[in-house]
């Protein structure tokens, strides 16, 4: 355990009948840190959050918050409010009464409850809405009420389980801004579970990637995106292209030559590699450039040729799917204006290239 950790998950394990949800994970979180937990459905991220909240008890291992073991401590005795995906607001209570509810459970007097609830509604931009019914609010307003209810007790940690998933794209962006502002102002620990990479990368100080109940990688957003530790993370994060091959020789100082089904490539070597070693490396889709032919690649670039399979537009960004020899697929992601002159269409032959420095060799144990 890190002595500076505010939250520490220690060999945390959770089994349900027929399902091993969390498999002995270790994670330290600093006070005031914003940590996002990501992974595919069923990977154990929401179970981990429920264990933190005390809604489930671990099969083994421990959770330590503020130096105190949470073993056997029920949810109502923990300082770990949660903002739910479903919001879980009470439709039979007014907006202010919803925010007051946790304070009522703590035995705070009616006048003090009301004052603090209205103060938090004001901080969330909901002045004058305390006497409204929940049904009278928009989705974004309801989300703010749920956050105000979680924060009205002034906790030292806030848990958020897919809190923006029910909002439309415009509201999600606005609420991301609100959450970032709240984290800056409150300086409390946020633990945030999400499927959305854009949310996690925009908000978090560190990203935790989980799969099949285990932590795969923990790191700053840029490190996880550019330096995945295994093929799962490489495939899950961003639009990485995975290439496998065998080390045939050192190419130059700091590089090795890797030969595989797609050809030979120079790859930066972060460690010593033996001749004949099987390796994998990734090239992020936004690091790859397209030309109308292989001849357009600059000297020293790693090169491939293929045919356009299809195109996917996401706002101003375009992902181009390229079929390579042997049925392999590569993805190229660029701003629309960067490739609009290529007149891309399914079946069109194109050249691909990238700077060898932008290849990332996966660790040996990947």
N, C-alpha and C positions, 0 to 999 in steps of 0.2 A: 504493500500500500504506500502511495505517495503521502508523506507526512503533511503536505500542503493541500491535500484533497479535501473538499467539502463533502462530496459524495463518493463513496467507494463501493463498487460491486466486487465481491470476493468469492470466486469459484461458484458463482450463482447458477443454480440449476433448478429447473422446473419440469416435472413430469405430470402429464395428465394420462388417464387411461387410454392406452393405444397411441400416445403422442408424446414425444420428448421435445418440448417447445423451446427450452433454453438449456444449453449444454455447457455448464461450467465456465461462464464468461467472467472476465476480470476487466474492470474499467474504473479509472479514477477521473473525477470531474472537479475542477477548481471552483471556488466560490466566485460567483458572478460570470461564469462561463456560459456561452450559448452552444449547446451540443445538439446536433441533429442526428437521429438514428434512421437509417435507410435500409431498404432491402425489399425483396419480392414478397408477395402475400404469403403468409405462413412461415416467415423466417424467424419469428420470435420477437420482433421489435415491440409490438403492442403488449405482449406478455411481459416483457422487461419493464415497460412503463407501469403496468398494473402491479408488478412486484414492488416497484419504487413507491407507488401510491399506497400500498398495503391492501389492495383489493384482492390480491392473491398472495399466498404465503409460499416461499421457496421450498422445494423438496430438500435441498441442501445448500450450503453456502450462506453468505451473509450480505446484508446491506448496511452500511454505516453512513449516517448523515450527521454532519456536525460533530463527529467524534463519538456518536452514540449508536450502538447496534440497534437495528430495527427488528431483530428477531422476536416474533411474538407480539409486536406493537401493532394494534389495529389501526385501520385507516383514519378513524376519527381522532386518534391521538397523535397523528403525524402532521407535520407542517408542509403537506405536499398536495395542494389543490390541483385539480386537473381540468383542463378545457377539452371537452369531448367533441368528436366529429359530429355527433347528433345534437350538440349543445346542451341537451337535457335540461332545458328551462321548464319551469312549472307554468303551464298555461292558465291555471286558476289563480295565480298571483300576479300583481302588477309588476311593472318593470322594477320599481324601487324595492318591492317586497322580495323579488327574486335575488337582488343584490344583497339585501339584508339577511337572507336566510342563513348563511354561514355564521354571521354574528349572533343571530338568535340561538343557534346551536351552542355557541360559546357562552351564552348567558348575558350578553351585553344588553343594557337597558334600551327601551324603545326609542328614546330621544337620541341617544348616542348612535344607535343603529341607523336611524334615518339620516342623521347628519353625515355619517361616513359614507352611506350608500349614495346620497346625492352628490357628495364630493367626488366619488369615483365615476359617477355617471357624467359629471361635468368634465372630468379629465379625459373621458372617452368620447367627448363631443356629443353627449346626449342630454344636455341641459333642457329642462322643461318636459322631459319624457317620463319622469318617475311614476306618474299616475296612469300611464297608458297600459293597455293589455298587450301581452306578448304578440297576439295575433295581429295587432295594428302596426307591427314593425316590419321593416324590410329585412332581407337576409343579412345584410351587412350590419344593420343596427342590432339584430339579435346576437350576432357574433360579438359585438362590442359589449353587450349586456353580459354574455357568458364570461368574457375576459374580466369585466369589472367585478363580477361575483367571485371569480377565482382570486382576485388581487385585493379584495376589500379587507381580508384578514391580515394584509401586509406580510405575506409569507417570505421565507428566505429562498424558496425554490418553487418554480412553476412548471407543471407537466402539461404538455400539449399533444393530443393524439389526433393527427390529421385534421387540425382545426379549420383549415381553409378549403377542404375538399368539396364542400357543398356549395361554394360560392362560384359565381361566374368569373371569367378571366379578369375582367376589369376590377371587380371587387377584391379578387385575390391579390392583385398588385397593390391596391390601396391598403389592404390589411397587412401585407408584408411590411409596408412602410410604417404602419402603426406599431406592429410588433417590434420592429427595429428601434423605433423611438422609445417605446416602453422599456426595452432592455437597456438602452443607454441611460435613461433617467433613473430607473429603479436599481440597477446594478445588482440584480439578483440572478440566481442560477436558472436558466431555461433548459429543459430537456424536451426535445421536439421530435415527434415521430411523423414521418411523411413519406409518401411515394414520390413526391414532386421534387426532382433534382433542382429545378429553378429556385424553389423556396429554400431548400437546404443550403445551396451554394450562395444565395443572396444574404442569408441571415446568420449562418452558424460560424462560430470560431473554429470548431472541429466537426468533422463528419465521422460517424461510425457506420460502417457497412456490415450488415449481418446476412447470413445465409444458413439455412438449416440449423438454426439455434446457436450458431457460433459467430463470433466477431471475426470478420475477414480482414479488415483494415481500419485503422483510426489515424486521422491526420487532418491537417488544414485542407480546406477545399481545393486549393491549387495543387497541393501534393497528391491528394487522392485522384484528382482528374488527370494530372500529367504523369504520375508515377504509380500506377496500380501495382499491387504486390502479387496478383495472380490472375489467371484468365477470367475467373468469375467477376472480379472487380473491373477488369478491363472491359468486359462485355456489358456489365451493368451500368457503368458510369459513362456518360457521354456517348459518342459514336466512334469507338476505337476499332481499328482494324488489327486483327491478330494474325501474325505470320510465324510459322514454325520452320525449323531447319536444323542444320548440323554445322558446327564450327569447323571450317576447313583450314583457316590460317589467320594469323594476325594481319589486318589490312594496313594499319599504320598505327602510330603511337596512340593508345587510348581507344582503338577500334578493333573489332574482329570481323572476319568475313564469314557470313552465314549463307549456306546454300540450302535451298529447299525446292518445293514444287513450283514456286513462283519465280525462281531464279536465284541469283546471288546478290547479297546486299551487305554494305558496310554498316555496322551497328556499334554505337558507343558501348564499351565494356566497363561496367562499374566494378568488375572483379576479374580475377584470373580465370581463364577458361581453357580446358584441355582440348586438343584437336580431337574431333569426333564427338564432342559433347552435344547432346540434343538440347536445343534452346528454343524459346519463344520470345518474340518482341512485338510491341504494339506501335502503331502510328495513328495518332488521333486524326479523325476525319477532317478537322479544320486545319491540319498541317499539310494536307495533300493539295496539290494544284493540278488543274486540268489544262490541257492544250489540245489543239485540233489534231496533233500528231506527236509522236515521241520526239521528233526533231526539235520541238519547241522547248525541251527541257534544258536548263543551264548545265554547264560542265560540272561534273562531280555529283550531280543529283542521283538519287535512287530512282529507277524508272520502271514503269510497267505500261502495257497497252491492253485495252479491253473495249467492250461494247456497252453502251448505255442500256441498262435494263429498265430504268424508270426514274422519275423525279418526284420529290416530295417537298411541298412548300410549307413553311411555318413562318408566317409574317414575311419579313424581309430576308429570311434565311432559306436557302435551298439545299436539300440533301440529294445528291446524285448517286444512284446505285449502279455500279459498274461490274459487269461480268468479265472475269479474267479466264485465261486458259485453264482447263481442267474443272470448270464449273465453280471456281472460287469467286467470292463477291467482295468488292471493296466499296467503301462509302466515302464520299467527298462532301464536305459541308462548307459552304461559302455564302457570303452575302450575294444577293441576286445580281447586283451591278458588277460583281467580279467575274461572272461567267456568262452574262447575257449575250456577249458577242459570239459565243461558240455555237449558237443555234442548236442546242441539244435536243435530241429526240431518240426514242427507243431504237436500238440497232446501230446508232451512229458510232463509228470508231473514234476513240479518243486516247490521248496519252496522259499518263499520270506521273507525277514526280514529287519528291519531297527531299528536303535537306537531310542528309544522314544524321545530323545532330538531333533531329526531332524524333528519331526512333528511340524507344525505351525498352531495354532488355529486362524481362521479368526475372525476379530473383530465382535462385536455383531451386528452392523448395516449392515453387509455384505449381 
